[in-house]
Amino acid sequence: MSDPCDRCEEMMQPYLDGALSEAEVAEAEEHLERCKWCAKRYRFEERLRHYVRVELSEPMRPELKAKLAALRTPL
Ligand SMILES: [Zn+2]
């Protein structure tokens, strides 16, 4: 199976970690330009990461964990 969106999703975590090669970044960004769905997912994940970083300065509350788990449910 070679769904470009699956490939794009695989690259999302390393992309946000800055762990992709230049070629892979270019590949991901090319797809993001054409695919609104993936672009939305990347933006969402970025916001989520930022939110988690801020929240992690204090202990993770169970209700927050549940909230994040719900947010992560695929569309
Ligand atoms: Zn896509």
N, CA, C, O and the ligand as a Tripos MOL2 file, in Angstrom:
@<TRIPOS>MOLECULE
protein
  301   299    76     0     0
PROTEIN
NO_CHARGES

@<TRIPOS>ATOM
      1 N           0.8530   -1.2030    0.0000 N.3       1 MET1
      2 CA          0.0000    0.0000    0.0000 C.3       1 MET1
      3 C           0.8860    1.2480    0.0000 C.2       1 MET1
      4 O           1.8040    1.3610    0.8120 O.2       1 MET1
      5 N           0.6140    2.1670   -0.8950 N.am      2 SER2
      6 CA          1.4650    3.3650   -0.9470 C.3       2 SER2
      7 C           0.6150    4.6290   -0.9800 C.2       2 SER2
      8 O           0.7490    5.4680   -1.8710 O.2       2 SER2
      9 N          -0.2440    4.7400   -0.0060 N.am      3 ASP3
     10 CA         -1.0380    5.9530    0.1410 C.3       3 ASP3
     11 C          -0.1080    7.0910    0.5720 C.2       3 ASP3
     12 O           0.5350    6.9950    1.6180 O.2       3 ASP3
     13 N          -0.0270    8.1650   -0.2170 N.am      4 PRO4
     14 CA          0.8810    9.2620    0.1600 C.3       4 PRO4
     15 C           0.5400    9.8630    1.5170 C.2       4 PRO4
     16 O           1.4220   10.3840    2.1990 O.2       4 PRO4
     17 N          -0.6950    9.7990    1.9080 N.am      5 CYS5
     18 CA         -1.0850   10.3400    3.2160 C.3       5 CYS5
     19 C          -0.5430    9.4740    4.3520 C.2       5 CYS5
     20 O          -0.1850    9.9910    5.4100 O.2       5 CYS5
     21 N          -0.4820    8.1590    4.1370 N.am      6 ASP6
     22 CA          0.1090    7.2820    5.1520 C.3       6 ASP6
     23 C           1.5790    7.6070    5.3170 C.2       6 ASP6
     24 O           2.0960    7.7140    6.4290 O.2       6 ASP6
     25 N           2.2290    7.7600    4.1920 N.am      7 ARG7
     26 CA          3.6670    8.0980    4.1980 C.3       7 ARG7
     27 C           3.8870    9.4240    4.9170 C.2       7 ARG7
     28 O           4.7940    9.5710    5.7370 O.2       7 ARG7
     29 N           3.0330   10.3770    4.5850 N.am      8 CYS8
     30 CA          3.1240   11.6980    5.1820 C.3       8 CYS8
     31 C           2.9240   11.6180    6.6940 C.2       8 CYS8
     32 O           3.6030   12.3070    7.4560 O.2       8 CYS8
     33 N           2.0030   10.7860    7.1130 N.am      9 GLU9
     34 CA          1.7330   10.6690    8.5430 C.3       9 GLU9
     35 C           2.9130   10.0050    9.2560 C.2       9 GLU9
     36 O           3.2480   10.3670   10.3840 O.2       9 GLU9
     37 N           3.5300    9.0430    8.5980 N.am     10 GLU10
     38 CA          4.7190    8.3950    9.1790 C.3      10 GLU10
     39 C           5.8220    9.4080    9.4310 C.2      10 GLU10
     40 O           6.5800    9.2950   10.3940 O.2      10 GLU10
     41 N           5.9000   10.3910    8.5580 N.am     11 MET11
     42 CA          6.9830   11.3720    8.6730 C.3      11 MET11
     43 C           6.6690   12.4890    9.6550 C.2      11 MET11
     44 O           7.5270   13.3170    9.9610 O.2      11 MET11
     45 N           5.4270   12.5090   10.1490 N.am     12 MET12
     46 CA          5.0080   13.6590   10.9520 C.3      12 MET12
     47 C           5.8360   13.8080   12.2360 C.2      12 MET12
     48 O           6.3370   14.8940   12.5240 O.2      12 MET12
     49 N           5.9800   12.7250   13.0070 N.am     13 GLN13
     50 CA          6.7280   12.8460   14.2740 C.3      13 GLN13
     51 C           8.1900   13.2270   14.0270 C.2      13 GLN13
     52 O           8.6750   14.1920   14.6170 O.2      13 GLN13
     53 N           8.9140   12.4750   13.1530 N.am     14 PRO14
     54 CA         10.3060   12.8910   12.8960 C.3      14 PRO14
     55 C          10.3990   14.2830   12.2850 C.2      14 PRO14
     56 O          11.3780   14.9950   12.5090 O.2      14 PRO14
     57 N           9.3750   14.6810   11.5040 N.am     15 TYR15
     58 CA          9.3760   16.0270   10.9290 C.3      15 TYR15
     59 C           9.3570   17.0680   12.0500 C.2      15 TYR15
     60 O          10.1470   18.0120   12.0550 O.2      15 TYR15
     61 N           8.4480   16.8760   12.9860 N.am     16 LEU16
     62 CA          8.3210   17.8420   14.0800 C.3      16 LEU16
     63 C           9.5100   17.7570   15.0350 C.2      16 LEU16
     64 O           9.8220   18.7200   15.7360 O.2      16 LEU16
     65 N          10.1670   16.6040   15.0580 N.am     17 ASP17
     66 CA         11.3760   16.4640   15.8790 C.3      17 ASP17
     67 C          12.5960   17.0410   15.1830 C.2      17 ASP17
     68 O          13.6670   17.1530   15.7790 O.2      17 ASP17
     69 N          12.4280   17.4070   13.9190 N.am     18 GLY18
     70 CA         13.5680   17.8940   13.1470 C.3      18 GLY18
     71 C          14.5250   16.7710   12.7990 C.2      18 GLY18
     72 O          15.7230   16.9940   12.6270 O.2      18 GLY18
     73 N          13.9880   15.5500   12.6950 N.am     19 ALA19
     74 CA         14.8490   14.3780   12.4970 C.3      19 ALA19
     75 C          14.8790   13.8820   11.0450 C.2      19 ALA19
     76 O          15.5180   12.8740   10.7460 O.2      19 ALA19
     77 N          14.1960   14.5850   10.1570 N.am     20 LEU20
     78 CA         14.1650   14.1460    8.7580 C.3      20 LEU20
     79 C          15.3440   14.7280    7.9770 C.2      20 LEU20
     80 O          15.8900   15.7760    8.3210 O.2      20 LEU20
     81 N          15.7130   14.0150    6.9190 N.am     21 SER21
     82 CA         16.7190   14.5560    6.0060 C.3      21 SER21
     83 C          16.0700   15.6750    5.1870 C.2      21 SER21
     84 O          14.8470   15.8120    5.1530 O.2      21 SER21
     85 N          16.9100   16.4630    4.5330 N.am     22 GLU22
     86 CA         16.3710   17.5580    3.7160 C.3      22 GLU22
     87 C          15.4120   17.0480    2.6460 C.2      22 GLU22
     88 O          14.3670   17.6440    2.3860 O.2      22 GLU22
     89 N          15.7900   15.9440    2.0400 N.am     23 ALA23
     90 CA         14.9510   15.3690    0.9790 C.3      23 ALA23
     91 C          13.5960   14.9480    1.5250 C.2      23 ALA23
     92 O          12.5680   15.1340    0.8750 O.2      23 ALA23
     93 N          13.6050   14.3810    2.7180 N.am     24 GLU24
     94 CA         12.3470   13.9420    3.3240 C.3      24 GLU24
     95 C          11.4770   15.1260    3.7220 C.2      24 GLU24
     96 O          10.2570   15.0950    3.5570 O.2      24 GLU24
     97 N          12.1100   16.1660    4.2460 N.am     25 VAL25
     98 CA         11.3720   17.3820    4.5990 C.3      25 VAL25
     99 C          10.7080   17.9410    3.3410 C.2      25 VAL25
    100 O           9.5360   18.3190    3.3600 O.2      25 VAL25
    101 N          11.4760   17.9880    2.2460 N.am     26 ALA26
    102 CA         10.9380   18.5040    0.9850 C.3      26 ALA26
    103 C           9.7620   17.6580    0.5150 C.2      26 ALA26
    104 O           8.7620   18.1770    0.0200 O.2      26 ALA26
    105 N           9.9010   16.3670    0.6790 N.am     27 GLU27
    106 CA          8.8350   15.4570    0.2750 C.3      27 GLU27
    107 C           7.5790   15.6950    1.1180 C.2      27 GLU27
    108 O           6.4690   15.7620    0.5890 O.2      27 GLU27
    109 N           7.7660   15.8200    2.4150 N.am     28 ALA28
    110 CA          6.6330   16.0480    3.3080 C.3      28 ALA28
    111 C           5.9630   17.3830    2.9800 C.2      28 ALA28
    112 O           4.7380   17.4670    2.9010 O.2      28 ALA28
    113 N           6.7700   18.4160    2.7920 N.am     29 GLU29
    114 CA          6.1930   19.7440    2.5600 C.3      29 GLU29
    115 C           5.4860   19.8310    1.2120 C.2      29 GLU29
    116 O           4.4880   20.5360    1.0600 O.2      29 GLU29
    117 N           6.0150   19.1110    0.2540 N.am     30 GLU30
    118 CA          5.3530   19.0830   -1.0450 C.3      30 GLU30
    119 C           3.9590   18.4740   -0.9000 C.2      30 GLU30
    120 O           2.9830   18.9590   -1.4720 O.2      30 GLU30
    121 N           3.8990   17.4060   -0.1250 N.am     31 HIS31
    122 CA          2.5990   16.7710    0.0860 C.3      31 HIS31
    123 C           1.6670   17.6950    0.8750 C.2      31 HIS31
    124 O           0.4790   17.8000    0.5690 O.2      31 HIS31
    125 N           2.2140   18.3580    1.8830 N.am     32 LEU32
    126 CA          1.3910   19.2250    2.7250 C.3      32 LEU32
    127 C           0.7840   20.3760    1.9260 C.2      32 LEU32
    128 O          -0.3200   20.8400    2.2120 O.2      32 LEU32
    129 N           1.5320   20.8230    0.9190 N.am     33 GLU33
    130 CA          1.0100   21.9130    0.0900 C.3      33 GLU33
    131 C          -0.2100   21.4860   -0.7030 C.2      33 GLU33
    132 O          -1.1070   22.2840   -0.9790 O.2      33 GLU33
    133 N          -0.2260   20.2160   -1.0620 N.am     34 ARG34
    134 CA         -1.3180   19.7350   -1.9110 C.3      34 ARG34
    135 C          -2.4380   19.0890   -1.1120 C.2      34 ARG34
    136 O          -3.5580   18.9480   -1.6020 O.2      34 ARG34
    137 N          -2.1350   18.7010    0.1060 N.am     35 CYS35
    138 CA         -3.1150   17.9250    0.8640 C.3      35 CYS35
    139 C          -3.5370   18.6750    2.1120 C.2      35 CYS35
    140 O          -2.7890   18.7520    3.0870 O.2      35 CYS35
    141 N          -4.7270   19.2220    2.0740 N.am     36 LYS36
    142 CA         -5.2220   20.0030    3.2060 C.3      36 LYS36
    143 C          -5.3990   19.1640    4.4470 C.2      36 LYS36
    144 O          -5.2060   19.6270    5.5710 O.2      36 LYS36
    145 N          -5.7700   17.9210    4.2200 N.am     37 TRP37
    146 CA         -6.0370   17.0530    5.3580 C.3      37 TRP37
    147 C          -4.7670   16.8430    6.1740 C.2      37 TRP37
    148 O          -4.7810   16.9750    7.3980 O.2      37 TRP37
    149 N          -3.6750   16.5190    5.4970 N.am     38 CYS38
    150 CA         -2.4010   16.2980    6.1950 C.3      38 CYS38
    151 C          -1.8760   17.6050    6.7720 C.2      38 CYS38
    152 O          -1.3330   17.6180    7.8770 O.2      38 CYS38
    153 N          -2.0310   18.7020    6.0430 N.am     39 ALA39
    154 CA         -1.5660   19.9980    6.5430 C.3      39 ALA39
    155 C          -2.2650   20.3070    7.8620 C.2      39 ALA39
    156 O          -1.6560   20.8180    8.8030 O.2      39 ALA39
    157 N          -3.5400   19.9890    7.9090 N.am     40 LYS40
    158 CA         -4.3260   20.2210    9.1150 C.3      40 LYS40
    159 C          -3.8150   19.3450   10.2570 C.2      40 LYS40
    160 O          -3.7050   19.7960   11.3970 O.2      40 LYS40
    161 N          -3.5070   18.0970    9.9380 N.am     41 ARG41
    162 CA         -3.0020   17.1910   10.9640 C.3      41 ARG41
    163 C          -1.6560   17.6630   11.4950 C.2      41 ARG41
    164 O          -1.4160   17.5930   12.7010 O.2      41 ARG41
    165 N          -0.7790   18.1380   10.6290 N.am     42 TYR42
    166 CA          0.5280   18.6250   11.0590 C.3      42 TYR42
    167 C           0.3660   19.8420   11.9540 C.2      42 TYR42
    168 O           1.0150   19.9520   12.9940 O.2      42 TYR42
    169 N          -0.5020   20.7520   11.5420 N.am     43 ARG43
    170 CA         -0.7160   21.9600   12.3430 C.3      43 ARG43
    171 C          -1.2710   21.5950   13.7110 C.2      43 ARG43
    172 O          -0.8830   22.1570   14.7350 O.2      43 ARG43
    173 N          -2.1900   20.6360   13.6960 N.am     44 PHE44
    174 CA         -2.7960   20.2000   14.9430 C.3      44 PHE44
    175 C          -1.7460   19.5850   15.8560 C.2      44 PHE44
    176 O          -1.6890   19.8990   17.0450 O.2      44 PHE44
    177 N          -0.9150   18.7080   15.3000 N.am     45 GLU45
    178 CA          0.1130   18.0380   16.0940 C.3      45 GLU45
    179 C           1.1060   19.0400   16.6660 C.2      45 GLU45
    180 O           1.5820   18.8930   17.7920 O.2      45 GLU45
    181 N           1.4070   20.0510   15.8780 N.am     46 GLU46
    182 CA          2.3270   21.0920   16.3370 C.3      46 GLU46
    183 C           1.7450   21.8230   17.5440 C.2      46 GLU46
    184 O           2.4250   22.0580   18.5440 O.2      46 GLU46
    185 N           0.4670   22.1740   17.4180 N.am     47 ARG47
    186 CA         -0.2030   22.8580   18.5310 C.3      47 ARG47
    187 C          -0.2620   21.9550   19.7520 C.2      47 ARG47
    188 O          -0.0530   22.4040   20.8790 O.2      47 ARG47
    189 N          -0.5470   20.6840   19.5220 N.am     48 LEU48
    190 CA         -0.6500   19.7150   20.6050 C.3      48 LEU48
    191 C           0.6800   19.6140   21.3420 C.2      48 LEU48
    192 O           0.7200   19.6000   22.5720 O.2      48 LEU48
    193 N           1.7690   19.5420   20.5770 N.am     49 ARG49
    194 CA          3.1030   19.4550   21.1760 C.3      49 ARG49
    195 C           3.4000   20.6740   22.0250 C.2      49 ARG49
    196 O           3.9370   20.5620   23.1270 O.2      49 ARG49
    197 N           3.0510   21.8200   21.5130 N.am     50 HIS50
    198 CA          3.2890   23.0530   22.2470 C.3      50 HIS50
    199 C           2.5070   23.0290   23.5610 C.2      50 HIS50
    200 O           3.0330   23.3660   24.6210 O.2      50 HIS50
    201 N           1.2750   22.6330   23.4680 N.am     51 TYR51
    202 CA          0.3770   22.5560   24.6120 C.3      51 TYR51
    203 C           0.9200   21.5900   25.6470 C.2      51 TYR51
    204 O           0.9380   21.8860   26.8420 O.2      51 TYR51
    205 N           1.3670   20.4150   25.1720 N.am     52 VAL52
    206 CA          1.8990   19.4020   26.0820 C.3      52 VAL52
    207 C           3.1560   19.9100   26.7740 C.2      52 VAL52
    208 O           3.3400   19.6890   27.9710 O.2      52 VAL52
    209 N           4.0190   20.5890   26.0270 N.am     53 ARG53
    210 CA          5.2450   21.1430   26.6300 C.3      53 ARG53
    211 C           4.9020   22.1010   27.7570 C.2      53 ARG53
    212 O           5.5210   22.0590   28.8200 O.2      53 ARG53
    213 N           3.9380   22.9460   27.5370 N.am     54 VAL54
    214 CA          3.5300   23.9070   28.5530 C.3      54 VAL54
    215 C           2.9430   23.1760   29.7550 C.2      54 VAL54
    216 O           3.2650   23.4870   30.9020 O.2      54 VAL54
    217 N           2.0860   22.2100   29.4820 N.am     55 GLU55
    218 CA          1.3970   21.4920   30.5520 C.3      55 GLU55
    219 C           2.3320   20.5990   31.3470 C.2      55 GLU55
    220 O           2.0840   20.3410   32.5250 O.2      55 GLU55
    221 N           3.4010   20.1210   30.7270 N.am     56 LEU56
    222 CA          4.2840   19.1810   31.4030 C.3      56 LEU56
    223 C           5.0990   19.8420   32.5020 C.2      56 LEU56
    224 O           5.7600   19.1530   33.2790 O.2      56 LEU56
    225 N           5.0640   21.1520   32.5780 N.am     57 SER57
    226 CA          5.7640   21.8210   33.6720 C.3      57 SER57
    227 C           5.0620   21.5380   34.9980 C.2      57 SER57
    228 O           5.6280   21.7680   36.0670 O.2      57 SER57
    229 N           3.8460   21.0450   34.9270 N.am     58 GLU58
    230 CA          3.1920   20.5610   36.1370 C.3      58 GLU58
    231 C           2.7450   19.1170   35.9060 C.2      58 GLU58
    232 O           2.6470   18.6750   34.7610 O.2      58 GLU58
    233 N           2.4690   18.3710   36.9990 N.am     59 PRO59
    234 CA          2.1010   16.9590   36.8170 C.3      59 PRO59
    235 C           0.8660   16.8100   35.9330 C.2      59 PRO59
    236 O          -0.0750   17.6000   36.0100 O.2      59 PRO59
    237 N           0.8940   15.7850   35.0990 N.am     60 MET60
    238 CA         -0.2050   15.5170   34.1740 C.3      60 MET60
    239 C          -1.4370   15.0720   34.9600 C.2      60 MET60
    240 O          -1.4110   14.0770   35.6840 O.2      60 MET60
    241 N          -2.5100   15.8360   34.7970 N.am     61 ARG61
    242 CA         -3.7360   15.4630   35.4880 C.3      61 ARG61
    243 C          -4.4940   14.4300   34.6520 C.2      61 ARG61
    244 O          -4.4650   14.4740   33.4220 O.2      61 ARG61
    245 N          -5.1710   13.5030   35.3300 N.am     62 PRO62
    246 CA         -5.8800   12.4430   34.5910 C.3      62 PRO62
    247 C          -6.8900   12.9910   33.5810 C.2      62 PRO62
    248 O          -7.0260   12.4520   32.4830 O.2      62 PRO62
    249 N          -7.5880   14.0510   33.9490 N.am     63 GLU63
    250 CA         -8.6100   14.5700   33.0260 C.3      63 GLU63
    251 C          -7.9650   15.1980   31.7960 C.2      63 GLU63
    252 O          -8.5520   15.1960   30.7140 O.2      63 GLU63
    253 N          -6.7640   15.7300   31.9600 N.am     64 LEU64
    254 CA         -6.0510   16.2800   30.8120 C.3      64 LEU64
    255 C          -5.6020   15.1540   29.8850 C.2      64 LEU64
    256 O          -5.7100   15.2620   28.6640 O.2      64 LEU64
    257 N          -5.1000   14.0790   30.4750 N.am     65 LYS65
    258 CA         -4.7020   12.9170   29.6850 C.3      65 LYS65
    259 C          -5.8670   12.4250   28.8370 C.2      65 LYS65
    260 O          -5.7100   12.1350   27.6500 O.2      65 LYS65
    261 N          -7.0330   12.3340   29.4590 N.am     66 ALA66
    262 CA         -8.2240   11.8550   28.7540 C.3      66 ALA66
    263 C          -8.5710   12.8180   27.6170 C.2      66 ALA66
    264 O          -8.9470   12.3930   26.5250 O.2      66 ALA66
    265 N          -8.4420   14.0900   27.8810 N.am     67 LYS67
    266 CA         -8.7440   15.1140   26.8870 C.3      67 LYS67
    267 C          -7.8040   14.9790   25.6790 C.2      67 LYS67
    268 O          -8.2380   15.0340   24.5280 O.2      67 LYS67
    269 N          -6.5300   14.8030   25.9650 N.am     68 LEU68
    270 CA         -5.5550   14.6540   24.8900 C.3      68 LEU68
    271 C          -5.7990   13.3700   24.1040 C.2      68 LEU68
    272 O          -5.6770   13.3530   22.8790 O.2      68 LEU68
    273 N          -6.1400   12.3090   24.8050 N.am     69 ALA69
    274 CA         -6.4160   11.0390   24.1300 C.3      69 ALA69
    275 C          -7.5920   11.2140   23.1730 C.2      69 ALA69
    276 O          -7.5790   10.6910   22.0590 O.2      69 ALA69
    277 N          -8.6040   11.9510   23.6140 N.am     70 ALA70
    278 CA         -9.7720   12.1940   22.7760 C.3      70 ALA70
    279 C          -9.3930   13.0270   21.5440 C.2      70 ALA70
    280 O          -9.8740   12.7770   20.4390 O.2      70 ALA70
    281 N          -8.5240   14.0150   21.7560 N.am     71 LEU71
    282 CA         -8.0970   14.8760   20.6570 C.3      71 LEU71
    283 C          -7.3350   14.1010   19.6050 C.2      71 LEU71
    284 O          -7.4030   14.4130   18.4160 O.2      71 LEU71
    285 N          -6.6060   13.0860   20.0500 N.am     72 ARG72
    286 CA         -5.7690   12.3240   19.1390 C.3      72 ARG72
    287 C          -6.5470   11.3280   18.2950 C.2      72 ARG72
    288 O          -6.0100   10.7910   17.3260 O.2      72 ARG72
    289 N          -7.7700   11.0770   18.6360 N.am     73 THR73
    290 CA         -8.5830   10.1530   17.8650 C.3      73 THR73
    291 C          -8.6600   10.6270   16.4130 C.2      73 THR73
    292 O          -8.9830   11.7870   16.1540 O.2      73 THR73
    293 N          -8.3650    9.7380   15.4700 N.am     74 PRO74
    294 CA         -8.3940   10.1620   14.0570 C.3      74 PRO74
    295 C          -9.7550   10.7230   13.6690 C.2      74 PRO74
    296 O         -10.7840   10.3290   14.2190 O.2      74 PRO74
    297 N          -9.7450   11.6350   12.7260 N.am     75 LEU75
    298 CA        -10.9670   12.3160   12.2880 C.3      75 LEU75
    299 C         -11.9640   11.3160   11.7180 C.2      75 LEU75
    300 O         -13.0550   11.7020   11.2970 O.2      75 LEU75
    301 ZN         -2.2180   13.7860    2.6880 Zn       76 ZN76
@<TRIPOS>BOND
     1     1     2 1
     2     2     3 1
     3     3     4 2
     4     3     5 am
     5     5     6 1
     6     6     7 1
     7     7     8 2
     8     7     9 am
     9     9    10 1
    10    10    11 1
    11    11    12 2
    12    11    13 am
    13    13    14 1
    14    14    15 1
    15    15    16 2
    16    15    17 am
    17    17    18 1
    18    18    19 1
    19    19    20 2
    20    19    21 am
    21    21    22 1
    22    22    23 1
    23    23    24 2
    24    23    25 am
    25    25    26 1
    26    26    27 1
    27    27    28 2
    28    27    29 am
    29    29    30 1
    30    30    31 1
    31    31    32 2
    32    31    33 am
    33    33    34 1
    34    34    35 1
    35    35    36 2
    36    35    37 am
    37    37    38 1
    38    38    39 1
    39    39    40 2
    40    39    41 am
    41    41    42 1
    42    42    43 1
    43    43    44 2
    44    43    45 am
    45    45    46 1
    46    46    47 1
    47    47    48 2
    48    47    49 am
    49    49    50 1
    50    50    51 1
    51    51    52 2
    52    51    53 am
    53    53    54 1
    54    54    55 1
    55    55    56 2
    56    55    57 am
    57    57    58 1
    58    58    59 1
    59    59    60 2
    60    59    61 am
    61    61    62 1
    62    62    63 1
    63    63    64 2
    64    63    65 am
    65    65    66 1
    66    66    67 1
    67    67    68 2
    68    67    69 am
    69    69    70 1
    70    70    71 1
    71    71    72 2
    72    71    73 am
    73    73    74 1
    74    74    75 1
    75    75    76 2
    76    75    77 am
    77    77    78 1
    78    78    79 1
    79    79    80 2
    80    79    81 am
    81    81    82 1
    82    82    83 1
    83    83    84 2
    84    83    85 am
    85    85    86 1
    86    86    87 1
    87    87    88 2
    88    87    89 am
    89    89    90 1
    90    90    91 1
    91    91    92 2
    92    91    93 am
    93    93    94 1
    94    94    95 1
    95    95    96 2
    96    95    97 am
    97    97    98 1
    98    98    99 1
    99    99   100 2
   100    99   101 am
   101   101   102 1
   102   102   103 1
   103   103   104 2
   104   103   105 am
   105   105   106 1
   106   106   107 1
   107   107   108 2
   108   107   109 am
   109   109   110 1
   110   110   111 1
   111   111   112 2
   112   111   113 am
   113   113   114 1
   114   114   115 1
   115   115   116 2
   116   115   117 am
   117   117   118 1
   118   118   119 1
   119   119   120 2
   120   119   121 am
   121   121   122 1
   122   122   123 1
   123   123   124 2
   124   123   125 am
   125   125   126 1
   126   126   127 1
   127   127   128 2
   128   127   129 am
   129   129   130 1
   130   130   131 1
   131   131   132 2
   132   131   133 am
   133   133   134 1
   134   134   135 1
   135   135   136 2
   136   135   137 am
   137   137   138 1
   138   138   139 1
   139   139   140 2
   140   139   141 am
   141   141   142 1
   142   142   143 1
   143   143   144 2
   144   143   145 am
   145   145   146 1
   146   146   147 1
   147   147   148 2
   148   147   149 am
   149   149   150 1
   150   150   151 1
   151   151   152 2
   152   151   153 am
   153   153   154 1
   154   154   155 1
   155   155   156 2
   156   155   157 am
   157   157   158 1
   158   158   159 1
   159   159   160 2
   160   159   161 am
   161   161   162 1
   162   162   163 1
   163   163   164 2
   164   163   165 am
   165   165   166 1
   166   166   167 1
   167   167   168 2
   168   167   169 am
   169   169   170 1
   170   170   171 1
   171   171   172 2
   172   171   173 am
   173   173   174 1
   174   174   175 1
   175   175   176 2
   176   175   177 am
   177   177   178 1
   178   178   179 1
   179   179   180 2
   180   179   181 am
   181   181   182 1
   182   182   183 1
   183   183   184 2
   184   183   185 am
   185   185   186 1
   186   186   187 1
   187   187   188 2
   188   187   189 am
   189   189   190 1
   190   190   191 1
   191   191   192 2
   192   191   193 am
   193   193   194 1
   194   194   195 1
   195   195   196 2
   196   195   197 am
   197   197   198 1
   198   198   199 1
   199   199   200 2
   200   199   201 am
   201   201   202 1
   202   202   203 1
   203   203   204 2
   204   203   205 am
   205   205   206 1
   206   206   207 1
   207   207   208 2
   208   207   209 am
   209   209   210 1
   210   210   211 1
   211   211   212 2
   212   211   213 am
   213   213   214 1
   214   214   215 1
   215   215   216 2
   216   215   217 am
   217   217   218 1
   218   218   219 1
   219   219   220 2
   220   219   221 am
   221   221   222 1
   222   222   223 1
   223   223   224 2
   224   223   225 am
   225   225   226 1
   226   226   227 1
   227   227   228 2
   228   227   229 am
   229   229   230 1
   230   230   231 1
   231   231   232 2
   232   231   233 am
   233   233   234 1
   234   234   235 1
   235   235   236 2
   236   235   237 am
   237   237   238 1
   238   238   239 1
   239   239   240 2
   240   239   241 am
   241   241   242 1
   242   242   243 1
   243   243   244 2
   244   243   245 am
   245   245   246 1
   246   246   247 1
   247   247   248 2
   248   247   249 am
   249   249   250 1
   250   250   251 1
   251   251   252 2
   252   251   253 am
   253   253   254 1
   254   254   255 1
   255   255   256 2
   256   255   257 am
   257   257   258 1
   258   258   259 1
   259   259   260 2
   260   259   261 am
   261   261   262 1
   262   262   263 1
   263   263   264 2
   264   263   265 am
   265   265   266 1
   266   266   267 1
   267   267   268 2
   268   267   269 am
   269   269   270 1
   270   270   271 1
   271   271   272 2
   272   271   273 am
   273   273   274 1
   274   274   275 1
   275   275   276 2
   276   275   277 am
   277   277   278 1
   278   278   279 1
   279   279   280 2
   280   279   281 am
   281   281   282 1
   282   282   283 1
   283   283   284 2
   284   283   285 am
   285   285   286 1
   286   286   287 1
   287   287   288 2
   288   287   289 am
   289   289   290 1
   290   290   291 1
   291   291   292 2
   292   291   293 am
   293   293   294 1
   294   294   295 1
   295   295   296 2
   296   295   297 am
   297   297   298 1
   298   298   299 1
   299   299   300 2
@<TRIPOS>SUBSTRUCTURE
     1 MET1         2 RESIDUE 1 A MET
     2 SER2         6 RESIDUE 1 A SER
     3 ASP3        10 RESIDUE 1 A ASP
     4 PRO4        14 RESIDUE 1 A PRO
     5 CYS5        18 RESIDUE 1 A CYS
     6 ASP6        22 RESIDUE 1 A ASP
     7 ARG7        26 RESIDUE 1 A ARG
     8 CYS8        30 RESIDUE 1 A CYS
     9 GLU9        34 RESIDUE 1 A GLU
    10 GLU10       38 RESIDUE 1 A GLU
    11 MET11       42 RESIDUE 1 A MET
    12 MET12       46 RESIDUE 1 A MET
    13 GLN13       50 RESIDUE 1 A GLN
    14 PRO14       54 RESIDUE 1 A PRO
    15 TYR15       58 RESIDUE 1 A TYR
    16 LEU16       62 RESIDUE 1 A LEU
    17 ASP17       66 RESIDUE 1 A ASP
    18 GLY18       70 RESIDUE 1 A GLY
    19 ALA19       74 RESIDUE 1 A ALA
    20 LEU20       78 RESIDUE 1 A LEU
    21 SER21       82 RESIDUE 1 A SER
    22 GLU22       86 RESIDUE 1 A GLU
    23 ALA23       90 RESIDUE 1 A ALA
    24 GLU24       94 RESIDUE 1 A GLU
    25 VAL25       98 RESIDUE 1 A VAL
    26 ALA26      102 RESIDUE 1 A ALA
    27 GLU27      106 RESIDUE 1 A GLU
    28 ALA28      110 RESIDUE 1 A ALA
    29 GLU29      114 RESIDUE 1 A GLU
    30 GLU30      118 RESIDUE 1 A GLU
    31 HIS31      122 RESIDUE 1 A HIS
    32 LEU32      126 RESIDUE 1 A LEU
    33 GLU33      130 RESIDUE 1 A GLU
    34 ARG34      134 RESIDUE 1 A ARG
    35 CYS35      138 RESIDUE 1 A CYS
    36 LYS36      142 RESIDUE 1 A LYS
    37 TRP37      146 RESIDUE 1 A TRP
    38 CYS38      150 RESIDUE 1 A CYS
    39 ALA39      154 RESIDUE 1 A ALA
    40 LYS40      158 RESIDUE 1 A LYS
    41 ARG41      162 RESIDUE 1 A ARG
    42 TYR42      166 RESIDUE 1 A TYR
    43 ARG43      170 RESIDUE 1 A ARG
    44 PHE44      174 RESIDUE 1 A PHE
    45 GLU45      178 RESIDUE 1 A GLU
    46 GLU46      182 RESIDUE 1 A GLU
    47 ARG47      186 RESIDUE 1 A ARG
    48 LEU48      190 RESIDUE 1 A LEU
    49 ARG49      194 RESIDUE 1 A ARG
    50 HIS50      198 RESIDUE 1 A HIS
    51 TYR51      202 RESIDUE 1 A TYR
    52 VAL52      206 RESIDUE 1 A VAL
    53 ARG53      210 RESIDUE 1 A ARG
    54 VAL54      214 RESIDUE 1 A VAL
    55 GLU55      218 RESIDUE 1 A GLU
    56 LEU56      222 RESIDUE 1 A LEU
    57 SER57      226 RESIDUE 1 A SER
    58 GLU58      230 RESIDUE 1 A GLU
    59 PRO59      234 RESIDUE 1 A PRO
    60 MET60      238 RESIDUE 1 A MET
    61 ARG61      242 RESIDUE 1 A ARG
    62 PRO62      246 RESIDUE 1 A PRO
    63 GLU63      250 RESIDUE 1 A GLU
    64 LEU64      254 RESIDUE 1 A LEU
    65 LYS65      258 RESIDUE 1 A LYS
    66 ALA66      262 RESIDUE 1 A ALA
    67 LYS67      266 RESIDUE 1 A LYS
    68 LEU68      270 RESIDUE 1 A LEU
    69 ALA69      274 RESIDUE 1 A ALA
    70 ALA70      278 RESIDUE 1 A ALA
    71 LEU71      282 RESIDUE 1 A LEU
    72 ARG72      286 RESIDUE 1 A ARG
    73 THR73      290 RESIDUE 1 A THR
    74 PRO74      294 RESIDUE 1 A PRO
    75 LEU75      298 RESIDUE 1 A LEU
    76 ZN76       301 GROUP 0 **** ****
